[in-house]
Amino acid sequence: MSISFWLDQSSSASKNYDFVIVGGGIAGLSTAFWLQKKDPTLKIAIIEKHRVGFGASGRNAGFVTAGSTEHYIKLNETYGTEKATNIWRFSEINRHLLLEHVIEDAADELDFRHTGSCTVAPSEQHWEKYKTTAKLMREQGIDVHEVSPAEMEADYGITGFIGGIQYTGDGYIHPFKLLQRLRSKLKVDFIEGQEVFDIDDSSSQVKIRTDRDTFTAGKLLVTVNAYLPLVLKKFQGVVVPGRGQILVTEPLPFFVKGPCYLTKHLCYFRQLPTGHLLIGGFRNLATQQEETYADNTTPVIQEALLNFVRSHFRLGKEARVAYQWSGIMGYSPDGQMIIGEVPERKNIHVIAGCSGHGMGLSFHAAKTLVDSVYGTKVPDHLSIARIKF
Ligand SMILES: Cc1cc2nc3c(=O)[nH]c(=O)nc-3n(C[C@H](O)[C@H](O)[C@H](O)COP(=O)(O)OP(=O)(O)OC[C@H]3O[C@@H](n4cnc5c(N)ncnc54)[C@H](O)[C@@H]3O)c2cc1C
C-alpha cells in the first residue's frame, strides 16, 4: 500500500505513545491488558485496520481448548513427552488466566461452558493410537478418558465412528463477547479503521504510518497474526495465511455436549447454547486454494461441511444452513507461535502464528510477549530466535 500527498491527514504533531499495538484481535487486546497490568500509567494505542475482532478473533469457533489427541501425538513425536506436556500445559494456563482475569463471574454472559472436548477416532488404526496416547497423557497427569461409540452417540449425537478421547479441561465461549469484555478492561486509545502501511525504526522512537495518520512509540508490538508478512516483509514465507471456513445450521435440539475434533478432515464441531450447530474445517479438500487472504467461502468446502452434518449427526439430516463465513489463520513453519523482538529491527516485537488455536493460546502468549519486553526469556519453542529468516 502507499498513500498520496492529498490523502495524508497526519498533523505535524504526531501522536506519541509508550506502546503502539497493531492489530485488534485477541492477541492485541491481551497484549494491551498485560502491559496495563505491568504499569497502569503507560500510554498505549491499538491500531486496527477494520474494527476490533474483525480478523480471526471474531470469526473462530470459540473452542477454548488445549488441542486434540492428534495434537498431543504430534507434539510428542516432535518434542518428546516432557516438552509436549509443557506445551499442553501452556494452553491450560491460558484457560486459567482467562477465567481469573477476563471471564471471572461472567461465564453465562460470555456463553462460556466448561464442557471438556472430544477427539473422534475415524478408523480402527486411529483408535488404537489414540488409546495408547491417552494412557501416556494420563501418566502425565492430563485428565483424558475413552468414550465408546454408544457414548459418542448419546453425548455428541454423532454416528459412524469407533470411539473418542475426551479431555475434561476444555470448554467453549462466544469469541466476540470475550473480546468485548477484554476491551472493557482496557484504558487505551483504540484507533479503528486505519491500516498501518509503513514502519520506520531508524530513530529512537518508532514511527508508524497509517492510511490517515502518523504515530510514534517507544515500542511497537505487531499482533496481526496472518497479516504479519504484509506489515513486516521479513516474515514473508515464515508466517503463511490459511483460510478456515465455518457453517452454522439453524437451531437443532440439544445433542452435542462440547467441542469435538475429527482431525482426519481437519474438522471440528460444537453446538451453541442457542442450539445452532457449528461445524468447520475440511481445508484438506483444497489446501492450496485455502492458502489465501481472501475472505470468502467456497462451494467445495461448504458442501463438505453440510454433507458431514447430514450424514453423521442423528438430528442433522434435515438441518438448514443459517450462516457461512471464513477467517484467516496464520501458520508458522513448526506450528508453534512466534514471540519476541524482531532481529535487526529496533523496538519492534511480534506475536504470530497461532494457527487454529489462538483462543487457546493468545492470552497466555501475550503475557509471555509482555514479560519478554520487560526482560524475561521466551520459552525456546515459542521464541523468535528459532526462526530462520
Ligand atoms: C474459521 C476459524 C476457526 C477458528 N477456530 C478456533 C477455535 O475454535 N479456537 C481457537 O483457539 N482458535 C480458533 N481459530 C484461530 C483463532 O481465531 C486465531 O488464532 C486468533 O483469533 C488469532 O488472533 P490474533 O489476534 O492473533 O489475530 P486476528 O484476530 O486475525 O487479529 C489481527 C488483526 O490485525 C488487523 N490488521 C491486519 N493488518 C493490519 C494493518 N496493517 N494495520 C492495522 N491492523 C491490521 C486485522 O484486521 C485483524 O483484526 C480459528 C480461526 C478461524 C479462521
The ligand as a Gaussian input file, in Angstrom:
#p B3LYP/6-31G(d) Opt

LIG

0 1
 C      -12.625000     -20.290000      10.933000
 C      -11.694000     -20.254000      12.105000
 C      -11.987000     -21.023000      13.235000
 C      -11.131000     -20.979000      14.337000
 N      -11.492000     -21.650000      15.478000
 C      -10.734000     -21.526000      16.570000
 C      -11.150000     -22.077000      17.801000
 O      -12.249000     -22.620000      17.916000
 N      -10.316000     -21.996000      18.862000
 C       -9.100000     -21.359000      18.775000
 O       -8.357000     -21.362000      19.754000
 N       -8.715000     -20.749000      17.642000
 C       -9.505000     -20.809000      16.551000
 N       -9.126000     -20.184000      15.415000
 C       -7.872000     -19.436000      15.400000
 C       -8.031000     -18.104000      16.136000
 O       -9.195000     -17.457000      15.710000
 C       -6.814000     -17.253000      15.836000
 O       -5.659000     -17.982000      16.161000
 C       -6.834000     -15.978000      16.658000
 O       -8.061000     -15.325000      16.563000
 C       -5.724000     -15.048000      16.192000
 O       -5.844000     -13.866000      16.925000
 P       -4.940000     -12.633000      16.581000
 O       -5.359000     -11.521000      17.450000
 O       -3.514000     -13.055000      16.602000
 O       -5.273000     -12.335000      15.029000
 P       -6.579000     -11.702000      14.383000
 O       -7.791000     -11.962000      15.167000
 O       -6.577000     -12.108000      12.946000
 O       -6.315000     -10.149000      14.512000
 C       -5.377000      -9.472000      13.715000
 C       -5.951000      -8.097000      13.419000
 O       -4.973000      -7.308000      12.776000
 C       -5.634000      -6.436000      11.889000
 N       -4.655000      -5.960000      10.907000
 C       -4.033000      -6.692000       9.965000
 N       -3.190000      -5.919000       9.271000
 C       -3.254000      -4.682000       9.790000
 C       -2.623000      -3.447000       9.489000
 N       -1.729000      -3.330000       8.510000
 N       -2.942000      -2.355000      10.228000
 C       -3.846000      -2.431000      11.251000
 N       -4.485000      -3.588000      11.560000
 C       -4.192000      -4.697000      10.850000
 C       -6.732000      -7.301000      11.290000
 O       -7.791000      -6.527000      10.756000
 C       -7.151000      -8.139000      12.481000
 O       -8.283000      -7.607000      13.155000
 C       -9.954000     -20.193000      14.287000
 C       -9.676000     -19.417000      13.169000
 C      -10.538000     -19.431000      12.076000
 C      -10.229000     -18.580000      10.894000

